[in-house]
Amino acid sequence: MSSAPRWDVHRLPPQTHKTFLVTGAGSGIGYFIAEQLAAAGAHVVLAARTPKKLDLAMQAIRMRTPEAQLRSLPVDLADTASIEAAVGTLEGTVLDGAMFNAGLLKQDRRQETKDGHELVLGTNYLGHFVLGSLLFPALAPGSRIVTMSSVAARWTKELPFDDMESTATPYQGFKVYKMSKLAQTIFAFELDRRLRASGSTITSLAAHPGGALDGLTPSRPPVHTRRAADLLKALPQSPLAQGKDAAAWPAVRALTDPAAKGGQLWGPRLARSKGRPVLERPTTLMHDTETARRLWTWTEKATGSPWSTLPHP
């Protein structure tokens, strides 16, 4: 795949007068996405479950960019009522982009969201589906929705439509995580198809961070402090991993590169693990339209949150 025109995260296109919402912005990769957008002049709505983490994240960003335009948005993606309340506070806000980044890694046992869904799928995928359906009226013409995928999405060969909530079989945390990331990726591409079919100028893309380690991540007090021992422990993995600052680059490129287009997948250049962001070829399953149709139908029924303005392509 072509890497598209050269793009430099250290010299982002100016984002002045643009507003982006980033979920999971209180820590990790989401924090660095917000930091990089703010440094380019964007107004950033930092969304996360814990208000204290959001406060600390805004402090850290302002230590590097004192003039940063930031807003805190507490929201729990595992609770539809929380999502609805959070979106209600954004009335009058016009978004130029939404980054669906927040997520849970594998869990040791099956847990449920407040709405009764399996927790990892419910947070990573269903929560963002509901959030997107409610945010849609606030998106400006030409805006972008970017969904955070994962290399792990490539390791799943099907979606188990007979057991999407992981109740019929013994719970396998990593299997559920992989499924949730595949569902997110399929959603991103299906959303773009539906946007095209509706004549909308809004686009939907996917990105993934590659291998991201805390030990390779530069300190950003009070959000993150890297100890020398953490760095030494992580160094042996550095040939195929990077810090969470660099892991944010594919998402930031998908949001801000003028050459990026709907339906694309961006990831790190080297072995899909580290380096500057480039275009990737999605798997056949990620682009399978019948699987996408079934997933969309199942999701609308599970959440009760239809994207009612979008026709099936």
N, C-alpha and C positions, 0 to 999 in steps of 0.2 A: 504493500500500500504506500502511496505517496505520503510524505510527512508534511505536505502543504508548505506555504511560504514560511520562512523562518520567523519565529516568535520568541520573545525574550521576556521571561517572567520578571526580570529585573528592570525592564523598561516597558511596562504594560501600556497599551493604548490608554490615554486619559479617560477616566471614568467619571469625571466631574458631571454633576447634574443627573447621575444615574443612581438608582436605588436597587439594592439586591437583598434578598432574604436568604439566610444560610441556616439550615437546621444543624444541630449538634455543634454549634459554634462556641460552646463554653470550654472546649478542650480539644486536644488531638488535631486531626486533619482539618476539622471544621473551623477550629480557631485560626489556623494558618490561612485558610481560604478567606476568612473575614479580614485578617490582618493585611493580606496582599491586596484585596479589593479596596480597603480603606486607604492604604498607602497610595493607591492610584487615584484617589479623590472621590471614590464612591461613598454614598450614604449606605451604611450596612445595617440591616436589621438582624441582630444576633438572636437566634432562637435556640432554646435548650430547656430541659426540664427543670433545672435547678437555678433559681434566681441568684444565689451566691456565686455560682460558677460564671454566670453571665457578667456579674459585677466585676469579678477578677479578670475576666477576659477583656472587658472594656478598659480596665486599668492598664493591662499589659499592652494593648494596642496603642493607647494614648501615650505610653512611655516612649514609643517609637514614632508615632505620628500624632503630635499634640493636638493638631487641628482636626483629627478624625471625626467624622459625622456618624455617630453610632446610636442605635436604639436597642433596648433589651426587650425580648418577647418570650416570657416563660410559657412553655407549652409541653405537654406530655403526649407524645405520639401514640402511647398505649391507652389513651382515653379520649374518645370522640368528643365528650363534653368539654374537655380542656382545649382541644383543637378548635372547636366552634367558638369558645370564649376568646381564645387568642386572636383568631381571624377577625372577630368582632371589634377588637381594639384597633385594628388596622384601617378602619373605615376612613376613606379619603386618601389613603396611601396608594400611590401608583408604582408598581414594581417593574423594573426593566429586566429582572432575572430572579429565578428562585433556584437555590441549590439544595436538593434533597440528599443531604449527607448523613444525617444522624442514623445511628444503628447500633444494634447489639451484636456481639460475637456469640459463639456457641455457648449454650447453657448446659449444665450437668443434668438437669431434670426439666420436665415439662412444667411450664408456668403459663398463666393466662393474663391477658390484658384486662382492663376494667370492663371491656365489652365482651369478654369471654372467648377471645381468640388466642391461639398459641402465641406466646409473648414475642419470640424473635420474628416470626412472619408478621405478626400484628404491628410491631414497632417499625421494622425495616421497610415493609411493603405496604400493608394496609393503612397504616397511619399516614404515610406520605400520599397514598391515593386519595384519602379523605381530605387531607390538607390541600392538595392540588385542586380538587374539585371546588373547594371553598375559596381558594385564592384566585381562581381563574378570572373572575370579573375584575380583579385588581391589576392584572397583567397588561402592560402597555403594548400597543402594536409593535411588532418586531422584537419583542422580548424573548427570553430563552428560559426553558426549564431544563435543568441538568440533574440527572439522577446518578447517584454513586453506585457503580457496579463493583465487581471484584473479579480477580482472576479465578476465584473459586466458582464463579458462575459458569465457567467453561467445563467444570468437572462434573456437572449434572446433566444427564442425558434425557431427562423427561421431568415434567411436573406431575405429581401424583394426584390427579383430580379426584380420585376416589378417597383420598386421605390428606387433603391439604392442611388440615389442622393437627396432623400427627397424633391422632388418638387411637388408631386401629393397630398400630405396630409399636414395638418397644422404642422408646424415645432415643434418638441418636442426634445429639446436639450439633455436630458438624454437618451432618446431612441436612438438617433443618436450616442451618445457616446458609449452606450452598443453595438450597432451594429458594430461600428468601432473596438472595442476590440475583439468581436467574430470573425470578419473577419481576424484580425491579427493572432488570435490563430489558426483558420482553415488553414490560409496560412502557418504558421510555420510547421504544421504537414504534409500538402500536399507537401511543399518544401522538407521535409525530405524523403517522399516517392519517389519523383522524383529524388532526389539525389541517393537514393538506387538503383532505376531502372537504373540509368545511370552508376552505378559502381563507383561513386565518394566516396572518403573517407571523404568529407566534411559532417558535420551533421547540422541539424536544430532542435532547442529546443525552448520551451516557458517557461516563468517564470512570476510570478506576485508578487507584493510587499505587498499585504495585506492592512491593514489600516495604512496610513502614515500621520503624522501630523507635521506641522512646530513647534508647541509648544513642542513637544517631541524630536525635533531634536537638537543635540548639536550645539553650535555656530561654525561657520567656517568663520570668517571674512577674507576678505571683501565680501564673498558670502552670508553668513547668520549669523545674530546675534539674539540669542534667549533672549528675555526679560523675567524677572521674571513673569510679568503679563501673558505672552503667555504660560509659563509653567503651572501656576496655572489654567488657563482656560482649558488647555488640560488634566490635570491630571485625571479628572473624566472619560475620555475616555480611559485611559491607560490600563485598563484590556483587551481591544480588539483593541488596536492600539499601534503603536510604532513610533520612529523617522525615518526619511528618511535614516539615516545611516544603521539601521537594515533592513529597507525595501529594501535596495539594495542587501542584502545577497542572496536571491534566484537567482537573475540574475548573480551575481558573482560566485555562485556555479555552475550554468549551464555552465558558460564560462570556469571554471578552475578545477572543480573536475574531476580527472582522471576516476572516476566511472560513470560520467554522460554520457548518450547515446542519440543519435538522437531520436526524437519523444517523448521526455519526457516533463512533465510539473512540474515545481518546484514552491513551495510557502511556506509561513510560517506555522509552525507546529500547532499552537494553533488556532483552528476555522478558518483556512485560513486567519488569521488576524495579528498574530505576532509570533515572536519566530524564532528559527533556521530553515533553509530551509529543506524541505523534499519533497519527490515525492508525487504528487497528481494524482488522477484518473481523466482524462478529461471527459467531458460530451459526450454522444453519438453523439450529433450534431457536436462537435469539431472534431470528428474522422470520420464523415460521408463522404465517398469517393465521392458520387455523388454530394453532396453539394460543396465539395472542387473542383471538376472538373468544376462545373458551375461557381463558384467564380473565379477560375483561368482564365477561358475563358473570363468571363466578364471583369476581371481586365486587361488582355492583350489588349482587345479591347478598354477599357476606357483610358488606359495610352499610348497605342502604344509601350509598352516596353516588348516584349516577352523575357522570359528566353530561348532563342532559342536552347541552348545546352542540355536542360533537356527534356527527353521524358516523356510522360504520363505513369505512372506506370501500 
